[in-house]
Amino acid sequence: MKKQRNTTYNFIPILVIIAIIAIWQIVSVSGLVPSYILPSPTKVFKAFVDNFPLMADHGKVTLIETAIGLAIGIFLGFVSAAVMDASRRIRKAVYPLLIISQTIPTVAIAPLLILWFSYGLLPKIILVVITSFFPIAVGLLDGFMSVDEDQIMLLKSMKANKWQIFWNVKFPGALTQFFSGLKIAVSYAVVSAVVSEWLGGTQGLGVYMTRVKKSYSYDKMFAVIILISLLSLALIAIVNLIQYKSMPWKRVKK
Protein backbone atom coordinates (compact mmCIF):
# COMPACT_ATOMS: atom_id res chain seq x y z
CA MET A 1 0.00 0.00 0.00
CA LYS A 2 2.84 2.34 0.89
CA LYS A 3 4.57 1.61 -2.45
CA GLN A 4 1.39 2.49 -4.34
CA ARG A 5 1.15 5.81 -2.52
CA ASN A 6 4.77 6.64 -3.29
CA THR A 7 4.24 5.80 -6.97
CA THR A 8 1.17 8.05 -7.06
CA TYR A 9 3.09 10.93 -5.50
CA ASN A 10 5.88 10.49 -8.07
CA PHE A 11 3.40 10.84 -10.92
CA ILE A 12 1.76 14.01 -9.55
CA PRO A 13 4.52 16.43 -10.76
CA ILE A 14 4.38 14.83 -14.23
CA LEU A 15 0.60 15.28 -14.38
CA VAL A 16 0.93 18.91 -13.29
CA ILE A 17 3.49 19.59 -16.05
CA ILE A 18 1.24 17.92 -18.64
CA ALA A 19 -1.71 20.03 -17.46
CA ILE A 20 0.33 23.26 -17.71
CA ILE A 21 1.48 22.39 -21.25
CA ALA A 22 -2.11 21.55 -22.26
CA ILE A 23 -3.41 24.87 -20.91
CA TRP A 24 -0.54 26.68 -22.62
CA GLN A 25 -1.39 25.00 -25.96
CA ILE A 26 -5.10 25.87 -25.64
CA VAL A 27 -4.36 29.53 -24.80
CA SER A 28 -1.94 29.85 -27.73
CA VAL A 29 -4.15 28.14 -30.30
CA SER A 30 -7.36 29.88 -29.22
CA GLY A 31 -5.90 33.31 -29.89
CA LEU A 32 -6.40 34.66 -26.37
CA VAL A 33 -2.75 35.70 -26.51
CA PRO A 34 -1.04 36.56 -29.82
CA SER A 35 1.24 33.76 -31.02
CA TYR A 36 4.20 36.09 -31.46
CA ILE A 37 4.03 36.87 -27.72
CA LEU A 38 3.20 33.37 -26.47
CA PRO A 39 4.16 30.71 -29.04
CA SER A 40 2.51 27.33 -28.64
CA PRO A 41 4.41 24.40 -27.09
CA THR A 42 4.50 22.70 -30.51
CA LYS A 43 6.28 25.73 -32.03
CA VAL A 44 8.67 25.86 -29.10
CA PHE A 45 9.44 22.16 -29.46
CA LYS A 46 10.07 22.60 -33.20
CA ALA A 47 12.37 25.56 -32.50
CA PHE A 48 14.20 23.49 -29.87
CA VAL A 49 14.81 20.61 -32.30
CA ASP A 50 15.71 22.82 -35.29
CA ASN A 51 18.10 25.06 -33.35
CA PHE A 52 19.55 22.47 -30.97
CA PRO A 53 22.99 22.23 -32.70
CA LEU A 54 23.45 26.01 -32.43
CA MET A 55 22.18 26.09 -28.84
CA ALA A 56 24.49 23.18 -27.98
CA ASP A 57 27.52 25.15 -29.23
CA HIS A 58 26.56 28.11 -27.04
CA GLY A 59 25.69 25.74 -24.19
CA LYS A 60 29.23 24.33 -24.14
CA VAL A 61 30.59 27.80 -23.34
CA THR A 62 28.02 28.30 -20.59
CA LEU A 63 28.85 24.90 -19.08
CA ILE A 64 32.59 25.66 -19.12
CA GLU A 65 31.98 28.93 -17.27
CA THR A 66 29.68 27.15 -14.82
CA ALA A 67 32.09 24.26 -14.17
CA ILE A 68 35.16 26.45 -13.58
CA GLY A 69 33.22 28.92 -11.43
CA LEU A 70 31.66 26.13 -9.37
CA ALA A 71 35.02 24.42 -8.78
CA ILE A 72 36.55 27.68 -7.52
CA GLY A 73 33.43 28.50 -5.49
CA ILE A 74 33.47 25.06 -3.81
CA PHE A 75 37.16 25.41 -2.94
CA LEU A 76 36.80 28.93 -1.53
CA GLY A 77 33.60 27.99 0.32
CA PHE A 78 35.29 24.98 1.92
CA VAL A 79 38.39 26.95 2.97
CA SER A 80 36.41 29.89 4.37
CA ALA A 81 34.01 27.61 6.28
CA ALA A 82 36.92 25.66 7.79
CA VAL A 83 38.71 28.86 8.83
CA MET A 84 35.55 30.38 10.35
CA ASP A 85 34.87 27.17 12.23
CA ALA A 86 38.42 27.12 13.61
CA SER A 87 38.38 30.75 14.77
CA ARG A 88 35.43 32.45 16.46
CA ARG A 89 37.01 35.90 15.93
CA ILE A 90 37.35 35.36 12.20
CA ARG A 91 33.78 34.02 12.06
CA LYS A 92 32.40 37.11 13.79
CA ALA A 93 34.39 39.38 11.48
CA VAL A 94 33.73 37.58 8.15
CA TYR A 95 30.24 36.08 8.47
CA PRO A 96 28.37 39.46 8.44
CA LEU A 97 30.31 40.40 5.29
CA LEU A 98 29.14 37.19 3.61
CA ILE A 99 25.53 38.08 4.44
CA ILE A 100 25.94 41.64 3.13
CA SER A 101 27.50 40.36 -0.11
CA GLN A 102 24.30 38.48 -0.90
CA THR A 103 22.17 41.64 -0.72
CA ILE A 104 23.85 43.01 -3.87
CA PRO A 105 21.81 42.07 -6.99
CA THR A 106 23.60 39.87 -9.51
CA VAL A 107 22.40 42.10 -12.36
CA ALA A 108 24.17 45.04 -10.72
CA ILE A 109 27.49 43.20 -10.36
CA ALA A 110 27.67 41.69 -13.86
CA PRO A 111 28.05 44.97 -15.84
CA LEU A 112 30.86 46.08 -13.50
CA LEU A 113 32.71 42.79 -13.94
CA ILE A 114 32.41 43.10 -17.73
CA LEU A 115 33.65 46.70 -17.54
CA TRP A 116 36.66 45.69 -15.42
CA PHE A 117 37.56 42.37 -17.09
CA SER A 118 36.30 42.78 -20.69
CA TYR A 119 33.95 40.36 -22.51
CA GLY A 120 35.87 37.09 -22.13
CA LEU A 121 35.29 34.13 -19.82
CA LEU A 122 36.82 35.74 -16.72
CA PRO A 123 33.92 38.04 -15.67
CA LYS A 124 31.42 35.20 -16.17
CA ILE A 125 33.50 32.83 -14.04
CA ILE A 126 33.90 35.46 -11.31
CA LEU A 127 30.14 36.00 -11.18
CA VAL A 128 29.54 32.24 -10.91
CA VAL A 129 32.08 32.09 -8.06
CA ILE A 130 30.36 34.95 -6.23
CA THR A 131 26.91 33.35 -6.46
CA SER A 132 27.98 29.76 -5.71
CA PHE A 133 30.41 30.55 -2.90
CA PHE A 134 27.83 31.70 -0.32
CA PRO A 135 25.50 28.66 -0.07
CA ILE A 136 28.48 26.30 0.09
CA ALA A 137 30.31 28.29 2.77
CA VAL A 138 27.22 28.77 4.93
CA GLY A 139 26.08 25.16 4.51
CA LEU A 140 29.47 23.77 5.51
CA LEU A 141 29.83 26.17 8.43
CA ASP A 142 26.42 25.19 9.79
CA GLY A 143 27.38 21.54 9.37
CA PHE A 144 30.71 21.96 11.18
CA MET A 145 29.06 23.77 14.09
CA SER A 146 26.20 21.28 14.45
CA VAL A 147 28.39 18.21 14.96
CA ASP A 148 27.71 16.24 18.15
CA GLU A 149 30.01 17.56 20.89
CA ASP A 150 30.14 14.12 22.53
CA GLN A 151 31.91 12.71 19.47
CA ILE A 152 34.46 15.51 19.59
CA MET A 153 35.06 14.97 23.31
CA LEU A 154 35.50 11.24 22.69
CA LEU A 155 38.21 11.84 20.08
CA LYS A 156 39.91 14.39 22.33
CA SER A 157 40.00 11.80 25.11
CA MET A 158 41.77 9.51 22.62
CA LYS A 159 44.44 12.21 22.06
CA ALA A 160 43.19 13.13 18.57
CA ASN A 161 44.47 16.44 17.18
CA LYS A 162 42.38 19.13 15.49
CA TRP A 163 42.95 17.77 11.97
CA GLN A 164 41.90 14.27 12.98
CA ILE A 165 38.76 15.62 14.63
CA PHE A 166 38.00 17.68 11.54
CA TRP A 167 38.41 14.87 8.98
CA ASN A 168 36.85 12.08 11.04
CA VAL A 169 33.95 13.91 12.71
CA LYS A 170 33.26 17.42 11.46
CA PHE A 171 33.67 16.92 7.72
CA PRO A 172 31.55 13.73 7.45
CA GLY A 173 28.97 15.31 9.76
CA ALA A 174 28.70 18.37 7.50
CA LEU A 175 28.26 16.49 4.21
CA THR A 176 24.45 16.69 4.29
CA GLN A 177 24.53 20.49 4.64
CA PHE A 178 27.31 20.69 2.05
CA PHE A 179 25.30 18.87 -0.61
CA SER A 180 22.20 20.93 0.20
CA GLY A 181 24.23 24.09 -0.37
CA LEU A 182 25.81 22.60 -3.50
CA LYS A 183 22.39 21.96 -5.08
CA ILE A 184 21.48 25.61 -4.54
CA ALA A 185 24.88 26.72 -5.84
CA VAL A 186 24.53 24.61 -8.99
CA SER A 187 21.17 26.12 -9.88
CA TYR A 188 22.45 29.65 -9.18
CA ALA A 189 25.65 29.03 -11.15
CA VAL A 190 23.96 28.30 -14.48
CA VAL A 191 21.64 31.30 -14.16
CA SER A 192 24.54 33.58 -13.17
CA ALA A 193 26.57 32.49 -16.19
CA VAL A 194 23.61 33.15 -18.49
CA VAL A 195 22.95 36.58 -16.92
CA SER A 196 26.58 37.64 -17.36
CA GLU A 197 26.51 36.49 -21.00
CA TRP A 198 23.22 38.25 -21.52
CA LEU A 199 24.72 41.57 -20.36
CA GLY A 200 27.85 41.26 -22.44
CA GLY A 201 29.69 38.56 -24.35
CA THR A 202 30.30 36.89 -27.69
CA GLN A 203 29.30 33.27 -26.93
CA GLY A 204 27.01 31.40 -24.57
CA LEU A 205 23.31 30.79 -24.05
CA GLY A 206 22.85 34.32 -22.70
CA VAL A 207 24.27 35.77 -25.92
CA TYR A 208 22.03 33.48 -28.00
CA MET A 209 19.03 34.55 -25.93
CA THR A 210 19.80 38.23 -26.58
CA ARG A 211 20.04 37.66 -30.32
CA VAL A 212 16.74 35.79 -30.64
CA LYS A 213 15.01 38.36 -28.43
CA LYS A 214 16.15 41.18 -30.71
CA SER A 215 14.74 39.30 -33.71
CA TYR A 216 11.43 38.73 -31.83
CA SER A 217 11.83 34.96 -32.20
CA TYR A 218 10.07 34.12 -28.95
CA ASP A 219 9.70 30.44 -29.85
CA LYS A 220 13.52 30.25 -29.86
CA MET A 221 13.56 32.27 -26.62
CA PHE A 222 11.34 29.69 -24.90
CA ALA A 223 13.48 26.90 -26.37
CA VAL A 224 16.68 28.26 -24.85
CA ILE A 225 14.93 28.80 -21.50
CA ILE A 226 13.94 25.13 -21.53
CA LEU A 227 17.53 24.14 -22.34
CA ILE A 228 18.84 26.23 -19.42
CA SER A 229 16.35 24.53 -17.10
CA LEU A 230 17.37 21.09 -18.37
CA LEU A 231 21.05 21.88 -17.79
CA SER A 232 20.32 22.98 -14.21
CA LEU A 233 18.27 19.84 -13.56
CA ALA A 234 21.03 17.65 -15.03
CA LEU A 235 23.65 19.23 -12.76
CA ILE A 236 21.42 18.80 -9.71
CA ALA A 237 20.93 15.14 -10.68
CA ILE A 238 24.72 14.72 -10.83
CA VAL A 239 25.04 16.27 -7.35
CA ASN A 240 22.36 13.85 -6.07
CA LEU A 241 24.29 10.91 -7.53
CA ILE A 242 27.57 12.06 -5.95
CA GLN A 243 25.79 12.51 -2.62
CA TYR A 244 24.32 9.02 -2.86
CA LYS A 245 27.72 7.48 -3.62
CA SER A 246 29.68 9.46 -1.01
CA MET A 247 27.23 8.98 1.90
CA PRO A 248 26.47 5.23 2.07
CA TRP A 249 25.34 5.55 5.69
CA LYS A 250 22.42 7.72 4.56
CA ARG A 251 21.02 5.24 2.06
CA VAL A 252 17.59 3.93 2.90
CA LYS A 253 17.33 0.13 2.71
CA LYS A 254 14.17 -0.94 0.99
C-alpha beads as a LAMMPS data file, in Angstrom:
LAMMPS data file: protein, C-alpha beads

254 atoms
253 bonds

1 atom types
1 bond types

-500.0 500.0 xlo xhi
-500.0 500.0 ylo yhi
-500.0 500.0 zlo zhi

Masses

1 110.0

Atoms # bond

1 1 1 0.000 0.000 0.000
2 1 1 2.842 2.339 0.887
3 1 1 4.565 1.613 -2.451
4 1 1 1.386 2.490 -4.340
5 1 1 1.154 5.815 -2.516
6 1 1 4.774 6.644 -3.289
7 1 1 4.240 5.800 -6.973
8 1 1 1.170 8.045 -7.057
9 1 1 3.087 10.935 -5.495
10 1 1 5.879 10.487 -8.065
11 1 1 3.402 10.842 -10.924
12 1 1 1.761 14.008 -9.548
13 1 1 4.518 16.426 -10.760
14 1 1 4.382 14.833 -14.230
15 1 1 0.603 15.275 -14.377
16 1 1 0.929 18.907 -13.291
17 1 1 3.488 19.586 -16.051
18 1 1 1.241 17.921 -18.643
19 1 1 -1.706 20.033 -17.463
20 1 1 0.328 23.260 -17.710
21 1 1 1.479 22.390 -21.252
22 1 1 -2.112 21.546 -22.265
23 1 1 -3.415 24.874 -20.912
24 1 1 -0.535 26.681 -22.620
25 1 1 -1.392 25.002 -25.956
26 1 1 -5.097 25.872 -25.641
27 1 1 -4.363 29.532 -24.796
28 1 1 -1.942 29.846 -27.732
29 1 1 -4.151 28.137 -30.303
30 1 1 -7.363 29.877 -29.217
31 1 1 -5.895 33.307 -29.892
32 1 1 -6.401 34.659 -26.367
33 1 1 -2.753 35.697 -26.509
34 1 1 -1.037 36.562 -29.824
35 1 1 1.239 33.757 -31.023
36 1 1 4.204 36.095 -31.462
37 1 1 4.026 36.871 -27.725
38 1 1 3.196 33.373 -26.472
39 1 1 4.157 30.711 -29.040
40 1 1 2.507 27.334 -28.637
41 1 1 4.406 24.399 -27.088
42 1 1 4.498 22.700 -30.507
43 1 1 6.277 25.726 -32.029
44 1 1 8.669 25.862 -29.100
45 1 1 9.440 22.156 -29.458
46 1 1 10.065 22.596 -33.200
47 1 1 12.370 25.557 -32.505
48 1 1 14.195 23.486 -29.870
49 1 1 14.815 20.612 -32.298
50 1 1 15.711 22.823 -35.286
51 1 1 18.101 25.060 -33.345
52 1 1 19.550 22.472 -30.974
53 1 1 22.985 22.230 -32.697
54 1 1 23.446 26.012 -32.431
55 1 1 22.185 26.095 -28.843
56 1 1 24.493 23.184 -27.983
57 1 1 27.522 25.154 -29.229
58 1 1 26.556 28.114 -27.038
59 1 1 25.692 25.737 -24.188
60 1 1 29.231 24.333 -24.142
61 1 1 30.593 27.796 -23.343
62 1 1 28.018 28.303 -20.587
63 1 1 28.847 24.898 -19.078
64 1 1 32.592 25.657 -19.118
65 1 1 31.980 28.929 -17.270
66 1 1 29.682 27.149 -14.823
67 1 1 32.090 24.257 -14.167
68 1 1 35.158 26.451 -13.580
69 1 1 33.218 28.923 -11.431
70 1 1 31.657 26.130 -9.373
71 1 1 35.016 24.423 -8.783
72 1 1 36.551 27.676 -7.522
73 1 1 33.425 28.499 -5.493
74 1 1 33.473 25.064 -3.808
75 1 1 37.164 25.408 -2.942
76 1 1 36.799 28.933 -1.531
77 1 1 33.599 27.990 0.317
78 1 1 35.294 24.977 1.922
79 1 1 38.387 26.948 2.973
80 1 1 36.413 29.891 4.375
81 1 1 34.006 27.614 6.281
82 1 1 36.918 25.663 7.793
83 1 1 38.707 28.859 8.830
84 1 1 35.545 30.380 10.349
85 1 1 34.865 27.170 12.234
86 1 1 38.421 27.117 13.611
87 1 1 38.384 30.750 14.772
88 1 1 35.435 32.454 16.461
89 1 1 37.013 35.900 15.930
90 1 1 37.354 35.359 12.197
91 1 1 33.780 34.016 12.064
92 1 1 32.395 37.110 13.793
93 1 1 34.387 39.376 11.478
94 1 1 33.730 37.580 8.155
95 1 1 30.238 36.081 8.469
96 1 1 28.370 39.455 8.441
97 1 1 30.309 40.403 5.292
98 1 1 29.135 37.192 3.614
99 1 1 25.526 38.079 4.437
100 1 1 25.938 41.636 3.129
101 1 1 27.504 40.362 -0.108
102 1 1 24.298 38.484 -0.900
103 1 1 22.169 41.643 -0.723
104 1 1 23.849 43.013 -3.870
105 1 1 21.813 42.068 -6.985
106 1 1 23.602 39.870 -9.509
107 1 1 22.395 42.099 -12.358
108 1 1 24.172 45.041 -10.720
109 1 1 27.488 43.198 -10.365
110 1 1 27.673 41.689 -13.858
111 1 1 28.049 44.970 -15.837
112 1 1 30.862 46.081 -13.495
113 1 1 32.710 42.793 -13.943
114 1 1 32.407 43.103 -17.726
115 1 1 33.652 46.696 -17.536
116 1 1 36.657 45.689 -15.423
117 1 1 37.565 42.371 -17.093
118 1 1 36.300 42.781 -20.686
119 1 1 33.954 40.360 -22.512
120 1 1 35.875 37.091 -22.128
121 1 1 35.286 34.131 -19.821
122 1 1 36.823 35.744 -16.724
123 1 1 33.919 38.037 -15.671
124 1 1 31.420 35.205 -16.168
125 1 1 33.504 32.828 -14.045
126 1 1 33.896 35.458 -11.307
127 1 1 30.135 35.999 -11.175
128 1 1 29.538 32.241 -10.905
129 1 1 32.081 32.091 -8.064
130 1 1 30.358 34.949 -6.227
131 1 1 26.912 33.349 -6.458
132 1 1 27.979 29.758 -5.714
133 1 1 30.410 30.547 -2.899
134 1 1 27.832 31.696 -0.318
135 1 1 25.497 28.656 -0.071
136 1 1 28.476 26.299 0.088
137 1 1 30.313 28.290 2.770
138 1 1 27.218 28.772 4.927
139 1 1 26.076 25.164 4.507
140 1 1 29.468 23.770 5.508
141 1 1 29.833 26.174 8.427
142 1 1 26.420 25.194 9.793
143 1 1 27.381 21.539 9.375
144 1 1 30.709 21.964 11.176
145 1 1 29.062 23.767 14.092
146 1 1 26.200 21.280 14.448
147 1 1 28.395 18.215 14.964
148 1 1 27.715 16.242 18.149
149 1 1 30.007 17.560 20.892
150 1 1 30.144 14.122 22.525
151 1 1 31.909 12.709 19.471
152 1 1 34.460 15.505 19.588
153 1 1 35.057 14.972 23.306
154 1 1 35.502 11.238 22.686
155 1 1 38.214 11.843 20.085
156 1 1 39.913 14.389 22.335
157 1 1 40.003 11.799 25.106
158 1 1 41.770 9.512 22.623
159 1 1 44.443 12.211 22.061
160 1 1 43.191 13.130 18.568
161 1 1 44.470 16.435 17.181
162 1 1 42.378 19.133 15.489
163 1 1 42.945 17.767 11.971
164 1 1 41.900 14.270 12.982
165 1 1 38.762 15.621 14.633
166 1 1 37.996 17.680 11.544
167 1 1 38.410 14.872 8.981
168 1 1 36.849 12.085 11.042
169 1 1 33.947 13.912 12.708
170 1 1 33.264 17.420 11.458
171 1 1 33.667 16.920 7.715
172 1 1 31.553 13.726 7.449
173 1 1 28.967 15.311 9.756
174 1 1 28.702 18.375 7.500
175 1 1 28.258 16.485 4.213
176 1 1 24.446 16.694 4.295
177 1 1 24.531 20.494 4.639
178 1 1 27.308 20.689 2.047
179 1 1 25.299 18.866 -0.610
180 1 1 22.199 20.928 0.204
181 1 1 24.226 24.091 -0.371
182 1 1 25.811 22.604 -3.500
183 1 1 22.392 21.956 -5.076
184 1 1 21.483 25.613 -4.535
185 1 1 24.884 26.724 -5.845
186 1 1 24.534 24.605 -8.987
187 1 1 21.167 26.122 -9.880
188 1 1 22.450 29.651 -9.178
189 1 1 25.645 29.034 -11.154
190 1 1 23.963 28.297 -14.483
191 1 1 21.638 31.299 -14.158
192 1 1 24.539 33.576 -13.174
193 1 1 26.571 32.485 -16.192
194 1 1 23.605 33.154 -18.494
195 1 1 22.948 36.577 -16.923
196 1 1 26.576 37.644 -17.359
197 1 1 26.509 36.487 -21.002
198 1 1 23.220 38.253 -21.522
199 1 1 24.724 41.571 -20.361
200 1 1 27.854 41.257 -22.435
201 1 1 29.694 38.556 -24.352
202 1 1 30.302 36.885 -27.691
203 1 1 29.296 33.274 -26.931
204 1 1 27.015 31.401 -24.568
205 1 1 23.306 30.795 -24.050
206 1 1 22.846 34.322 -22.696
207 1 1 24.268 35.767 -25.924
208 1 1 22.034 33.478 -28.004
209 1 1 19.032 34.551 -25.932
210 1 1 19.804 38.226 -26.575
211 1 1 20.043 37.658 -30.317
212 1 1 16.740 35.786 -30.637
213 1 1 15.014 38.358 -28.431
214 1 1 16.151 41.180 -30.707
215 1 1 14.740 39.301 -33.707
216 1 1 11.428 38.733 -31.831
217 1 1 11.832 34.961 -32.201
218 1 1 10.065 34.115 -28.953
219 1 1 9.703 30.445 -29.853
220 1 1 13.516 30.249 -29.860
221 1 1 13.562 32.269 -26.624
222 1 1 11.339 29.695 -24.901
223 1 1 13.480 26.904 -26.372
224 1 1 16.683 28.264 -24.852
225 1 1 14.926 28.800 -21.501
226 1 1 13.941 25.128 -21.532
227 1 1 17.534 24.142 -22.342
228 1 1 18.845 26.228 -19.421
229 1 1 16.346 24.532 -17.098
230 1 1 17.368 21.093 -18.374
231 1 1 21.049 21.880 -17.788
232 1 1 20.323 22.976 -14.211
233 1 1 18.271 19.835 -13.556
234 1 1 21.032 17.651 -15.025
235 1 1 23.654 19.233 -12.757
236 1 1 21.421 18.801 -9.710
237 1 1 20.929 15.139 -10.676
238 1 1 24.725 14.721 -10.832
239 1 1 25.043 16.265 -7.353
240 1 1 22.364 13.850 -6.066
241 1 1 24.294 10.910 -7.534
242 1 1 27.571 12.061 -5.945
243 1 1 25.788 12.509 -2.623
244 1 1 24.324 9.022 -2.857
245 1 1 27.721 7.482 -3.625
246 1 1 29.677 9.457 -1.014
247 1 1 27.227 8.980 1.896
248 1 1 26.475 5.233 2.068
249 1 1 25.344 5.554 5.692
250 1 1 22.419 7.724 4.563
251 1 1 21.019 5.241 2.060
252 1 1 17.594 3.931 2.898
253 1 1 17.333 0.134 2.706
254 1 1 14.173 -0.935 0.991

Bonds

1 1 1 2
2 1 2 3
3 1 3 4
4 1 4 5
5 1 5 6
6 1 6 7
7 1 7 8
8 1 8 9
9 1 9 10
10 1 10 11
11 1 11 12
12 1 12 13
13 1 13 14
14 1 14 15
15 1 15 16
16 1 16 17
17 1 17 18
18 1 18 19
19 1 19 20
20 1 20 21
21 1 21 22
22 1 22 23
23 1 23 24
24 1 24 25
25 1 25 26
26 1 26 27
27 1 27 28
28 1 28 29
29 1 29 30
30 1 30 31
31 1 31 32
32 1 32 33
33 1 33 34
34 1 34 35
35 1 35 36
36 1 36 37
37 1 37 38
38 1 38 39
39 1 39 40
40 1 40 41
41 1 41 42
42 1 42 43
43 1 43 44
44 1 44 45
45 1 45 46
46 1 46 47
47 1 47 48
48 1 48 49
49 1 49 50
50 1 50 51
51 1 51 52
52 1 52 53
53 1 53 54
54 1 54 55
55 1 55 56
56 1 56 57
57 1 57 58
58 1 58 59
59 1 59 60
60 1 60 61
61 1 61 62
62 1 62 63
63 1 63 64
64 1 64 65
65 1 65 66
66 1 66 67
67 1 67 68
68 1 68 69
69 1 69 70
70 1 70 71
71 1 71 72
72 1 72 73
73 1 73 74
74 1 74 75
75 1 75 76
76 1 76 77
77 1 77 78
78 1 78 79
79 1 79 80
80 1 80 81
81 1 81 82
82 1 82 83
83 1 83 84
84 1 84 85
85 1 85 86
86 1 86 87
87 1 87 88
88 1 88 89
89 1 89 90
90 1 90 91
91 1 91 92
92 1 92 93
93 1 93 94
94 1 94 95
95 1 95 96
96 1 96 97
97 1 97 98
98 1 98 99
99 1 99 100
100 1 100 101
101 1 101 102
102 1 102 103
103 1 103 104
104 1 104 105
105 1 105 106
106 1 106 107
107 1 107 108
108 1 108 109
109 1 109 110
110 1 110 111
111 1 111 112
112 1 112 113
113 1 113 114
114 1 114 115
115 1 115 116
116 1 116 117
117 1 117 118
118 1 118 119
119 1 119 120
120 1 120 121
121 1 121 122
122 1 122 123
123 1 123 124
124 1 124 125
125 1 125 126
126 1 126 127
127 1 127 128
128 1 128 129
129 1 129 130
130 1 130 131
131 1 131 132
132 1 132 133
133 1 133 134
134 1 134 135
135 1 135 136
136 1 136 137
137 1 137 138
138 1 138 139
139 1 139 140
140 1 140 141
141 1 141 142
142 1 142 143
143 1 143 144
144 1 144 145
145 1 145 146
146 1 146 147
147 1 147 148
148 1 148 149
149 1 149 150
150 1 150 151
151 1 151 152
152 1 152 153
153 1 153 154
154 1 154 155
155 1 155 156
156 1 156 157
157 1 157 158
158 1 158 159
159 1 159 160
160 1 160 161
161 1 161 162
162 1 162 163
163 1 163 164
164 1 164 165
165 1 165 166
166 1 166 167
167 1 167 168
168 1 168 169
169 1 169 170
170 1 170 171
171 1 171 172
172 1 172 173
173 1 173 174
174 1 174 175
175 1 175 176
176 1 176 177
177 1 177 178
178 1 178 179
179 1 179 180
180 1 180 181
181 1 181 182
182 1 182 183
183 1 183 184
184 1 184 185
185 1 185 186
186 1 186 187
187 1 187 188
188 1 188 189
189 1 189 190
190 1 190 191
191 1 191 192
192 1 192 193
193 1 193 194
194 1 194 195
195 1 195 196
196 1 196 197
197 1 197 198
198 1 198 199
199 1 199 200
200 1 200 201
201 1 201 202
202 1 202 203
203 1 203 204
204 1 204 205
205 1 205 206
206 1 206 207
207 1 207 208
208 1 208 209
209 1 209 210
210 1 210 211
211 1 211 212
212 1 212 213
213 1 213 214
214 1 214 215
215 1 215 216
216 1 216 217
217 1 217 218
218 1 218 219
219 1 219 220
220 1 220 221
221 1 221 222
222 1 222 223
223 1 223 224
224 1 224 225
225 1 225 226
226 1 226 227
227 1 227 228
228 1 228 229
229 1 229 230
230 1 230 231
231 1 231 232
232 1 232 233
233 1 233 234
234 1 234 235
235 1 235 236
236 1 236 237
237 1 237 238
238 1 238 239
239 1 239 240
240 1 240 241
241 1 241 242
242 1 242 243
243 1 243 244
244 1 244 245
245 1 245 246
246 1 246 247
247 1 247 248
248 1 248 249
249 1 249 250
250 1 250 251
251 1 251 252
252 1 252 253
253 1 253 254
